[in-house]
Amino acid sequence: MAFLSEAQLETVLLAQLGALDIRAARNRGEEQGLSDDEIAFYDALAENESALQVMGDDKLRVIAHELLVSLRENVAVDWAHRESARARLRVLVKRILRKYGYPPDLQDATLQTVLQQAEALSAHWQPGH
């Protein structure tokens, strides 16, 4: 019988927890009528509990959908490497957040999280992926 080292056991447990988190997010997205990509943006928006309380769940879902559509349409192949493309996306996200009245004091942190999500998700938005 082979035993796992403490480090191996920790790796296995973390992988299982990660899979549970992904499944939970997917289930939550299905319950709320959001795609996997939309739930990533929803989570970025709702990361600050006060934004969720002030704006409400429905409004954050609408913003998450609009962010996904707008970012997907505007992501260039090398956007993560070109500062002008990143700046354009920052302006796009800021406009959407302002349009829906996202709390101004929370916008900077949310903007960074949304752009990180977009960067992570954009690989499968590209043609051929």
ZALO-595729 format. One record per residue: residue number from 1; residue in three letters; chain; x, y, z of N, C-alpha, C, O in turn. Coordinates in steps of 0.2 Angstrom, whole numbers, m for minus. Example, Ala and Ser with C-alpha at 12.3 -4.5 7.8 and 13.67 -1.06 7.14 Angstrom:
// residues 2
[atom 1,ALA,A,[66,m28,39],[62,m22,39],[66,m16,39],[71,m17,42]]
[atom 2,SER,A,[64,m11,35],[68,m5,36],[64,0,39],[67,6,40]]
***
This chain:
// residues 129
[atom 1,MET,A,[4,m6,0],[0,0,0],[4,6,0],[9,7,4]]
[atom 2,ALA,A,[3,11,m5],[7,17,m5],[4,23,m1],[m2,23,m2]]
[atom 3,PHE,A,[8,26,2],[5,32,6],[7,38,2],[13,39,0]]
[atom 4,LEU,A,[3,43,3],[5,50,0],[8,54,5],[7,54,11]]
[atom 5,SER,A,[13,58,3],[17,62,7],[12,68,9],[6,69,6]]
[atom 6,GLU,A,[13,72,14],[9,77,16],[8,82,10],[2,85,9]]
[atom 7,ALA,A,[13,84,6],[13,88,1],[9,85,m5],[5,89,m8]]
[atom 8,GLN,A,[9,79,m6],[5,76,m11],[m2,76,m9],[m7,77,m14]]
[atom 9,LEU,A,[m4,74,m3],[m10,74,m1],[m13,81,m1],[m19,82,m3]]
[atom 10,GLU,A,[m10,86,1],[m12,93,0],[m14,95,m7],[m19,98,m8]]
[atom 11,THR,A,[m9,93,m12],[m10,94,m19],[m17,91,m21],[m21,94,m25]]
[atom 12,VAL,A,[m18,85,m19],[m24,81,m21],[m30,85,m18],[m35,86,m22]]
[atom 13,LEU,A,[m30,87,m12],[m36,90,m9],[m37,97,m12],[m43,98,m13]]
[atom 14,LEU,A,[m32,101,m13],[m33,107,m17],[m36,106,m23],[m40,110,m25]]
[atom 15,ALA,A,[m34,101,m27],[m37,100,m34],[m44,98,m33],[m48,101,m37]]
[atom 16,GLN,A,[m46,94,m28],[m53,92,m27],[m57,98,m25],[m62,99,m28]]
[atom 17,LEU,A,[m54,103,m21],[m58,109,m19],[m59,113,m25],[m64,116,m26]]
[atom 18,GLY,A,[m53,114,m29],[m54,118,m35],[m59,116,m40],[m63,120,m42]]
[atom 19,ALA,A,[m60,109,m41],[m65,106,m45],[m72,108,m42],[m77,109,m45]]
[atom 20,LEU,A,[m73,107,m35],[m79,109,m32],[m81,116,m33],[m87,118,m34]]
[atom 21,ASP,A,[m76,121,m32],[m77,128,m33],[m80,129,m40],[m84,133,m41]]
[atom 22,ILE,A,[m76,126,m45],[m79,127,m52],[m86,124,m53],[m90,127,m56]]
[atom 23,ARG,A,[m87,118,m50],[m94,115,m51],[m99,120,m47],[m104,121,m50]]
[atom 24,ALA,A,[m97,122,m42],[m102,127,m38],[m103,133,m42],[m109,135,m42]]
[atom 25,ALA,A,[m98,136,m45],[m99,142,m49],[m103,140,m55],[m107,144,m57]]
[atom 26,ARG,A,[m102,135,m58],[m106,133,m64],[m113,132,m62],[m118,134,m66]]
[atom 27,ASN,A,[m114,128,m57],[m121,127,m54],[m125,134,m53],[m130,135,m54]]
[atom 28,ARG,A,[m121,138,m49],[m124,145,m47],[m125,149,m54],[m130,152,m54]]
[atom 29,GLY,A,[m121,148,m59],[m122,152,m65],[m128,149,m68],[m132,153,m71]]
[atom 30,GLU,A,[m129,143,m68],[m135,140,m71],[m141,142,m68],[m147,143,m71]]
[atom 31,GLU,A,[m141,142,m61],[m147,144,m57],[m149,152,m59],[m155,153,m59]]
[atom 32,GLN,A,[m144,156,m60],[m145,163,m61],[m146,164,m69],[m147,170,m70]]
[atom 33,GLY,A,[m145,159,m73],[m146,160,m80],[m140,164,m83],[m140,167,m88]]
[atom 34,LEU,A,[m134,162,m80],[m127,165,m83],[m123,160,m86],[m123,154,m83]]
[atom 35,SER,A,[m119,162,m91],[m114,157,m93],[m108,157,m89],[m108,161,m84]]
[atom 36,ASP,A,[m104,152,m90],[m97,152,m86],[m94,158,m86],[m91,161,m81]]
[atom 37,ASP,A,[m93,161,m92],[m89,168,m93],[m93,173,m89],[m90,177,m86]]
[atom 38,GLU,A,[m100,173,m90],[m103,179,m86],[m103,178,m79],[m102,183,m75]]
[atom 39,ILE,A,[m103,172,m76],[m102,171,m69],[m95,173,m67],[m95,176,m61]]
[atom 40,ALA,A,[m90,173,m71],[m83,176,m69],[m84,183,m68],[m81,186,m63]]
[atom 41,PHE,A,[m87,187,m72],[m88,194,m72],[m93,196,m66],[m92,200,m62]]
[atom 42,TYR,A,[m98,192,m65],[m103,193,m60],[m99,192,m53],[m100,197,m49]]
[atom 43,ASP,A,[m95,187,m52],[m91,187,m46],[m86,192,m45],[m85,195,m39]]
[atom 44,ALA,A,[m83,195,m51],[m79,201,m50],[m83,207,m48],[m80,211,m43]]
[atom 45,LEU,A,[m89,208,m50],[m93,213,m48],[m96,213,m41],[m96,218,m37]]
[atom 46,ALA,A,[m97,207,m39],[m100,205,m32],[m95,204,m27],[m97,203,m21]]
[atom 47,GLU,A,[m89,204,m29],[m83,203,m24],[m84,207,m18],[m82,205,m12]]
[atom 48,ASN,A,[m86,214,m19],[m87,218,m14],[m94,218,m12],[m99,219,m16]]
[atom 49,GLU,A,[m95,215,m6],[m102,214,m3],[m107,220,m4],[m113,219,m5]]
[atom 50,SER,A,[m104,226,m2],[m108,232,m2],[m111,234,m9],[m116,236,m10]]
[atom 51,ALA,A,[m107,232,m15],[m109,233,m21],[m115,229,m23],[m120,231,m26]]
[atom 52,LEU,A,[m115,222,m20],[m121,218,m21],[m127,220,m17],[m132,220,m20]]
[atom 53,GLN,A,[m126,223,m11],[m131,225,m7],[m134,232,m10],[m140,232,m10]]
[atom 54,VAL,A,[m130,236,m13],[m132,243,m15],[m136,242,m22],[m141,245,m23]]
[atom 55,MET,A,[m133,237,m26],[m135,237,m33],[m140,231,m34],[m145,232,m38]]
[atom 56,GLY,A,[m140,226,m30],[m144,220,m31],[m142,215,m36],[m138,217,m41]]
[atom 57,ASP,A,[m144,209,m36],[m142,204,m40],[m143,204,m47],[m139,203,m51]]
[atom 58,ASP,A,[m150,207,m48],[m152,207,m55],[m148,212,m59],[m146,211,m65]]
[atom 59,LYS,A,[m146,218,m56],[m142,223,m60],[m135,220,m61],[m132,222,m66]]
[atom 60,LEU,A,[m132,217,m56],[m125,214,m57],[m125,209,m63],[m120,208,m66]]
[atom 61,ARG,A,[m131,205,m63],[m131,200,m69],[m131,204,m76],[m128,202,m80]]
[atom 62,VAL,A,[m135,209,m76],[m135,213,m82],[m128,216,m84],[m126,216,m90]]
[atom 63,ILE,A,[m125,219,m79],[m118,222,m80],[m114,216,m82],[m110,217,m87]]
[atom 64,ALA,A,[m114,210,m79],[m109,205,m81],[m110,203,m88],[m106,201,m92]]
[atom 65,HIS,A,[m117,202,m90],[m118,201,m97],[m115,206,m102],[m112,204,m107]]
[atom 66,GLU,A,[m117,212,m100],[m114,218,m105],[m107,218,m105],[m104,219,m110]]
[atom 67,LEU,A,[m103,217,m99],[m96,216,m99],[m94,211,m104],[m89,212,m108]]
[atom 68,LEU,A,[m97,205,m103],[m94,199,m108],[m95,201,m115],[m90,200,m119]]
[atom 69,VAL,A,[m101,203,m117],[m102,205,m124],[m97,210,m126],[m94,209,m132]]
[atom 70,SER,A,[m97,216,m123],[m92,221,m125],[m85,219,m125],[m82,221,m130]]
[atom 71,LEU,A,[m83,216,m120],[m76,214,m120],[m74,209,m125],[m69,209,m129]]
[atom 72,ARG,A,[m79,204,m126],[m78,199,m131],[m77,202,m138],[m73,200,m142]]
[atom 73,GLU,A,[m81,207,m140],[m81,211,m146],[m75,215,m147],[m73,216,m153]]
[atom 74,ASN,A,[m72,217,m141],[m67,222,m142],[m60,219,m140],[m55,223,m140]]
[atom 75,VAL,A,[m59,213,m139],[m53,210,m137],[m49,209,m143],[m51,205,m148]]
[atom 76,ALA,A,[m43,212,m144],[m38,210,m149],[m34,204,m148],[m33,203,m142]]
[atom 77,VAL,A,[m31,201,m153],[m27,195,m151],[m22,197,m146],[m20,193,m142]]
[atom 78,ASP,A,[m18,202,m147],[m13,204,m143],[m14,209,m137],[m10,213,m135]]
[atom 79,TRP,A,[m21,210,m136],[m23,215,m131],[m19,215,m125],[m18,221,m122]]
[atom 80,ALA,A,[m17,209,m122],[m14,209,m116],[m7,212,m116],[m4,213,m111]]
[atom 81,HIS,A,[m4,213,m122],[3,215,m123],[3,222,m125],[8,226,m125]]
[atom 82,ARG,A,[m2,225,m128],[m2,232,m130],[m6,237,m126],[m12,236,m124]]
[atom 83,GLU,A,[m2,242,m123],[m5,246,m118],[m11,250,m121],[m16,251,m117]]
[atom 84,SER,A,[m11,252,m127],[m16,256,m130],[m23,252,m130],[m28,254,m129]]
[atom 85,ALA,A,[m22,245,m132],[m28,241,m132],[m30,240,m125],[m37,240,m124]]
[atom 86,ARG,A,[m26,239,m120],[m28,238,m113],[m31,245,m110],[m36,245,m107]]
[atom 87,ALA,A,[m29,251,m112],[m32,257,m110],[m39,257,m113],[m44,260,m110]]
[atom 88,ARG,A,[m40,255,m119],[m47,256,m123],[m51,251,m119],[m57,253,m118]]
[atom 89,LEU,A,[m49,245,m117],[m53,241,m113],[m55,244,m106],[m61,243,m103]]
[atom 90,ARG,A,[m50,247,m103],[m51,250,m96],[m57,255,m97],[m61,256,m93]]
[atom 91,VAL,A,[m57,259,m102],[m62,264,m103],[m69,261,m105],[m74,263,m102]]
[atom 92,LEU,A,[m69,256,m108],[m75,252,m110],[m78,250,m103],[m84,250,m102]]
[atom 93,VAL,A,[m74,247,m99],[m77,244,m93],[m79,249,m88],[m84,249,m85]]
[atom 94,LYS,A,[m75,255,m88],[m77,261,m84],[m84,263,m86],[m88,265,m82]]
[atom 95,ARG,A,[m85,264,m92],[m91,267,m95],[m97,262,m93],[m102,265,m91]]
[atom 96,ILE,A,[m96,256,m94],[m101,251,m92],[m103,251,m84],[m109,252,m82]]
[atom 97,LEU,A,[m98,252,m80],[m99,252,m73],[m103,259,m71],[m107,259,m67]]
[atom 98,ARG,A,[m101,264,m74],[m104,271,m73],[m111,271,m76],[m116,273,m72]]
[atom 99,LYS,A,[m112,268,m81],[m119,267,m85],[m124,264,m80],[m130,266,m80]]
[atom 100,TYR,A,[m122,259,m76],[m126,256,m71],[m126,258,m64],[m129,255,m60]]
[atom 101,GLY,A,[m122,263,m63],[m121,266,m56],[m118,262,m51],[m119,262,m45]]
[atom 102,TYR,A,[m113,258,m54],[m108,255,m49],[m105,259,m45],[m102,265,m47]]
[atom 103,PRO,A,[m105,258,m38],[m102,263,m33],[m95,265,m35],[m90,261,m36]]
[atom 104,PRO,A,[m94,272,m36],[m88,274,m38],[m82,272,m34],[m76,271,m36]]
[atom 105,ASP,A,[m83,272,m27],[m77,270,m23],[m75,263,m24],[m69,261,m21]]
[atom 106,LEU,A,[m79,259,m27],[m77,252,m28],[m74,251,m35],[m72,245,m37]]
[atom 107,GLN,A,[m75,256,m40],[m74,254,m47],[m66,252,m48],[m65,248,m53]]
[atom 108,ASP,A,[m62,255,m45],[m55,254,m47],[m53,247,m46],[m50,243,m50]]
[atom 109,ALA,A,[m55,244,m40],[m53,237,m38],[m57,232,m43],[m54,227,m45]]
[atom 110,THR,A,[m63,234,m44],[m67,230,m48],[m65,230,m56],[m65,225,m59]]
[atom 111,LEU,A,[m63,236,m58],[m60,237,m65],[m54,232,m65],[m53,228,m70]]
[atom 112,GLN,A,[m49,232,m61],[m44,227,m61],[m46,220,m61],[m43,216,m65]]
[atom 113,THR,A,[m50,218,m57],[m53,211,m57],[m56,209,m63],[m55,204,m66]]
[atom 114,VAL,A,[m60,214,m66],[m64,212,m72],[m58,211,m78],[m59,207,m82]]
[atom 115,LEU,A,[m53,216,m78],[m48,215,m83],[m44,209,m83],[m42,205,m88]]
[atom 116,GLN,A,[m43,207,m76],[m39,200,m75],[m44,194,m78],[m41,190,m81]]
[atom 117,GLN,A,[m50,195,m76],[m55,189,m79],[m55,189,m86],[m55,184,m89]]
[atom 118,ALA,A,[m55,195,m89],[m55,195,m97],[m49,193,m100],[m49,189,m105]]
[atom 119,GLU,A,[m43,194,m97],[m37,191,m99],[m37,184,m99],[m35,180,m103]]
[atom 120,ALA,A,[m39,181,m93],[m39,174,m92],[m44,171,m97],[m43,165,m99]]
[atom 121,LEU,A,[m50,174,m98],[m55,171,m102],[m54,172,m110],[m56,168,m114]]
[atom 122,SER,A,[m50,177,m112],[m50,179,m119],[m46,174,m123],[m47,174,m129]]
[atom 123,ALA,A,[m43,169,m120],[m39,164,m125],[m45,160,m128],[m43,158,m134]]
[atom 124,HIS,A,[m50,158,m125],[m55,154,m129],[m60,159,m132],[m65,156,m136]]
[atom 125,TRP,A,[m59,165,m132],[m64,170,m136],[m61,170,m143],[m64,172,m148]]
[atom 126,GLN,A,[m54,169,m144],[m51,170,m150],[m53,165,m155],[m55,159,m153]]
[atom 127,PRO,A,[m54,167,m162],[m56,162,m167],[m51,156,m167],[m45,156,m166]]
[atom 128,GLY,A,[m54,150,m168],[m51,144,m168],[m50,141,m161],[m47,135,m161]]
[atom 129,HIS,A,[m53,144,m156],[m52,141,m149],[m58,138,m147],[m59,135,m141]]
***
